[in-house]
């Protein structure tokens, strides 16, 4: 039964990985190619950062989740490093969402100073800071807060009898107190709380302005509210997909391994990874500019297919016309006296 659950888990992980890669690559192409002018808007720069993080989840985090399930024997150093990569990508998603919330809040509450503050240079600097901070927070276990010491002592004691490295699992090198107190409460829940408060302020302010606005300003405020709703939905989906796994870590810490079944743990991991595949669908249905970019990319793709198909048909038409012409000339030569 355990083997079958692992097979199902691995197959679903592969499907999620493919969806993450294709969907988020389409988002990056849509913004960078189809909406080049949108890269001047900070919100879309942070969306690209979030899409890159989600793309890397499909490329790196999902394969690592399968590897770090005890089926591969790695050295403790390498096992710890690969486990930290998963933490870095999660943190990059959290900080990108936080940057989006701060950007929408500043755009609404200081509109006169917003354009001078949110320049393109400062926006990309903020994106870089998000990724640098993600690396610092995600690689924290490398500096000592880990299960590396008992693992190394066990491995050194066993080195005389067996040179094979122990199976690599995430929780064999990453400590549960780190995951609960530092990662969950400090690096995930604290930013989520800040983002929740920011979006409450945004919607409260938009609701008041819509009541007192003139018809000309009402249209722009409605667009702003629609975009804020879409971004808030992305935030809600992130929290809904990631919090169950963190709650399981809390149960493991306070009640022991028997508190969470293997199937429930697999479900929590799959749910957290599925979040990276859901985001491109939300963008497609909720953000008009990205809808427009998707349709442009799709039209270009169909146009290129038609062009390639037409190029193949052109030589055929030319050769057929040439053969018809030669046949006419040949028949004409025979009938003339």
C-alpha positions in Angstrom: 0.0 0.0 0.0 2.9 2.3 0.8 4.5 1.7 -2.5 1.2 2.4 -4.4 0.7 5.6 -2.5 4.2 6.7 -3.4 3.6 5.8 -7.1 0.4 7.9 -7.2 2.2 10.7 -5.4 5.0 10.7 -7.9 2.7 10.6 -10.9 0.7 13.6 -9.6 3.9 15.4 -8.8 5.1 15.0 -12.4 1.8 16.3 -13.7 2.0 19.3 -11.4 5.6 19.9 -12.4 4.7 20.0 -16.1 1.7 22.4 -15.4 3.9 24.7 -13.3 6.6 24.9 -16.0 4.3 25.4 -19.0 1.8 27.8 -17.2 4.4 30.1 -15.6 6.6 30.1 -18.7 3.5 31.4 -20.6 3.0 34.1 -17.9 6.6 35.3 -18.2 6.3 35.3 -22.0 2.9 37.1 -21.8 4.3 40.0 -19.7 7.8 40.2 -21.2 6.8 39.8 -24.9 3.1 40.5 -25.2 3.0 43.3 -22.6 6.4 45.0 -22.7 5.0 48.3 -21.6 3.5 46.6 -18.5 7.1 45.9 -17.3 7.2 49.5 -16.4 4.4 48.9 -13.9 5.7 47.5 -10.6 2.8 45.1 -10.1 3.6 43.2 -13.3 7.3 43.1 -12.4 6.4 41.5 -9.1 4.0 39.1 -10.9 6.9 38.1 -13.2 9.0 37.4 -10.0 6.2 35.3 -8.6 5.8 33.4 -11.9 9.6 32.7 -12.0 9.4 31.4 -8.4 6.4 29.2 -9.4 8.3 28.0 -12.6 11.3 27.0 -10.4 8.9 25.1 -8.2 8.1 22.9 -11.2 11.7 22.7 -12.3 13.4 22.2 -8.9 11.1 21.9 -5.9 8.9 19.2 -7.2 11.7 16.9 -8.3 13.5 17.6 -5.0 10.4 16.7 -3.1 10.4 13.3 -4.7 14.1 12.8 -4.1 13.9 14.0 -0.5 11.4 11.3 0.4 14.0 8.8 1.6 14.4 7.0 -1.8 17.9 8.3 -2.5 21.0 8.1 -0.4 22.9 11.4 -0.2 25.5 12.9 2.0 24.1 15.0 4.9 25.7 18.2 3.4 24.0 17.7 0.0 20.7 16.6 1.6 20.7 19.8 3.7 21.5 22.0 0.8 18.8 20.6 -1.5 16.3 20.9 1.3 17.1 24.6 1.7 16.4 25.2 -2.0 12.8 24.3 -1.4 12.6 26.8 1.4 14.2 29.5 -0.7 11.5 29.1 -3.5 8.7 29.2 -0.9 10.1 32.4 0.6 10.5 34.0 -2.8 6.8 33.4 -3.5 5.8 34.9 -0.1 8.0 38.0 -0.5 6.7 38.6 -4.1 3.1 38.5 -2.8 4.1 40.9 -0.1 5.7 43.3 -2.6 2.5 43.2 -4.7 0.4 44.1 -1.7 2.7 47.0 -0.7 2.7 48.2 -4.3 -1.1 48.3 -4.5 -1.4 50.0 -1.1 1.1 52.7 -2.1 -0.5 53.2 -5.5 -3.9 53.9 -3.8 -2.9 55.9 -0.8 -0.1 58.1 -2.2 -1.1 58.5 -5.9 0.7 61.8 -6.4 4.1 60.5 -5.0 3.7 57.0 -6.4 5.1 57.6 -9.9 8.2 59.3 -8.5 8.7 56.6 -5.9 7.9 53.4 -7.9 10.4 53.9 -10.8 11.5 51.0 -12.9 14.9 51.0 -11.4 13.6 50.9 -7.8 11.1 48.2 -8.8 13.7 45.8 -10.1 15.9 46.7 -7.1 12.9 45.6 -4.9 12.6 42.3 -6.9 16.3 41.7 -6.4 16.0 42.4 -2.7 13.1 39.9 -2.5 15.3 37.1 -4.0 18.3 38.0 -1.9 16.3 38.0 1.3 14.7 34.7 0.2 18.1 33.1 -0.1 19.2 34.5 3.3 16.0 33.2 5.0 15.9 29.9 3.1 19.5 29.0 3.6 19.4 29.7 7.4 19.6 25.9 8.3 23.0 25.9 6.6 24.3 28.1 9.4 23.4 25.7 12.3 19.6 25.4 12.9 19.2 21.9 11.5 19.4 18.2 12.4 22.8 17.9 10.8 24.7 17.2 14.0 22.9 14.0 15.1 22.9 12.9 11.5 26.6 13.4 11.1 27.4 11.6 14.4 25.3 8.6 13.3 27.0 8.5 9.9 30.4 8.8 11.4 29.7 6.0 13.8 28.3 3.9 11.0 31.1 4.7 8.6 33.3 2.0 9.9 30.7 -0.7 9.2 29.1 0.8 6.1 30.2 3.4 3.6 26.7 4.0 2.3 25.1 7.4 3.1 21.8 7.3 5.0 18.5 7.9 3.1 17.9 11.6 2.6 14.6 13.0 3.8 13.6 16.6 4.4 12.9 16.3 8.1 16.0 14.3 8.7 18.1 17.4 8.1 15.6 20.3 8.7 14.4 20.5 12.3 10.7 20.8 13.2 11.2 23.7 15.6 12.8 25.6 12.7 9.9 24.8 10.4 7.3 25.8 13.0 8.7 28.7 14.9 10.9 30.3 12.2 9.6 29.3 8.8 5.9 29.1 9.5 5.3 31.7 12.2 8.1 34.1 11.2 8.5 33.8 7.5 5.0 32.8 6.3 2.4 33.8 8.8 3.8 37.2 9.7 3.9 38.4 6.0 0.5 36.8 5.4 -0.9 38.9 8.3 0.7 42.1 7.0 -0.8 41.3 3.5 -4.2 40.7 4.9 -4.2 44.0 6.7 -3.0 45.8 3.6 -5.8 44.3 1.4 -8.4 45.2 4.1 -7.2 48.8 4.0 -7.2 48.7 0.2 -10.8 47.4 -0.2 -12.0 49.7 2.6 -10.5 52.8 0.9 -11.8 51.7 -2.6 -15.3 51.2 -1.2 -15.3 54.7 0.3 -14.0 56.3 -2.9 -16.5 54.5 -5.1 -19.4 56.0 -3.0 -18.1 59.6 -3.4 -16.6 59.4 -6.9 -17.7 61.0 -10.0 -18.6 58.9 -13.1 -15.3 59.6 -14.8 -13.2 58.4 -11.8 -15.5 55.5 -11.1 -14.3 53.5 -14.1 -10.6 53.6 -13.0 -11.6 52.8 -9.4 -13.6 49.8 -10.6 -10.5 48.6 -12.6 -8.4 49.1 -9.5 -10.8 47.1 -7.4 -11.0 44.2 -9.9 -7.2 44.0 -10.0 -7.0 44.1 -6.2 -9.6 41.3 -6.0 -7.6 39.2 -8.4 -4.3 39.7 -6.5 -6.1 39.0 -3.2 -7.4 35.8 -4.7 -3.9 34.7 -5.5 -3.0 35.5 -1.8 -6.0 33.4 -0.5 -5.1 30.5 -2.7 -1.5 30.6 -1.5 -2.6 30.6 2.2 -5.1 27.8 1.5 -2.5 25.6 -0.2 0.4 26.1 2.2 -1.1 26.4 5.6 -2.3 22.8 5.8 1.3 21.5 5.3 2.6 23.8 8.0 -0.2 22.8 10.4 0.9 19.2 9.8 4.5 20.2 10.8 3.0 21.6 14.0 1.3 18.3 14.8 4.5 16.4 14.1 6.4 18.7 16.5 3.9 18.6 19.4 2.3 15.1 19.1 5.0 13.1 17.3 5.2 11.1 14.0 1.9 9.2 14.7 -0.1 12.4 14.6 0.1 12.7 10.7 -0.3 9.7 8.3 1.9 9.4 5.3 -1.1 9.9 3.0 -2.0 13.1 4.7 1.5 14.4 4.4 1.6 13.5 0.7 -1.7 15.4 0.2 -0.3 18.5 2.0 2.9 18.5 -0.2 0.9 18.1 -3.4 -1.5 20.9 -2.4 1.4 23.2 -1.7 3.0 22.5 -5.1 -0.4 22.7 -6.9 -0.5 26.4 -5.9 2.2 27.2 -8.3 0.2 25.6 -11.1 -3.0 27.4 -10.2 -1.7 30.9 -10.4 -1.4 31.1 -14.2 -5.0 30.1 -14.5 -6.1 32.8 -12.1 -4.1 35.4 -14.1 -5.8 34.2 -17.3 -9.3 34.5 -16.0 -9.0 37.6 -13.7 -6.4 40.0 -15.2 -7.5 41.5 -18.5 -4.0 42.6 -19.6 -2.7 39.1 -19.3 -5.8 37.7 -21.0 -5.0 40.1 -23.9 -1.3 38.9 -23.9 -2.4 35.2 -23.9 -4.6 35.8 -26.9 -1.8 37.7 -28.7 0.7 34.8 -28.1 -1.9 32.3 -29.2 -2.6 34.2 -32.5 1.1 34.5 -33.2 1.5 30.8 -32.6 -1.4 30.0 -35.0 0.0 32.4 -37.6 3.4 30.8 -37.5 1.7 27.4 -37.9 -0.2 28.7 -40.9 2.9 30.2 -42.4 4.9 27.0 -42.0 2.0 25.1 -43.5 1.7 27.6 -46.3 5.5 27.4 -47.0 5.1 23.6 -47.4 2.2 24.1 -49.9 3.9 26.7 -52.0 6.6 24.4 -53.5 3.9 21.9 -54.3 1.7 24.5 -56.1 4.8 25.7 -58.0 5.8 22.2 -59.1 2.2 21.3 -60.1 1.9 24.5 -62.2 5.2 23.8 -63.8 4.2 20.2 -64.7 0.9 21.4 -66.1 2.7 24.0 -68.2 5.1 21.4 -69.6 2.2 19.0 -70.4 0.4 21.8 -72.3 3.5 22.7 -74.2 4.2 19.1 -75.0 0.7 18.5 -76.3 0.8 21.7 -78.2 4.0 20.7 -80.0 2.5 17.4 -81.1 -0.7 19.0 -82.6 0.9 21.8 -84.6 1.6 21.0 -88.2 
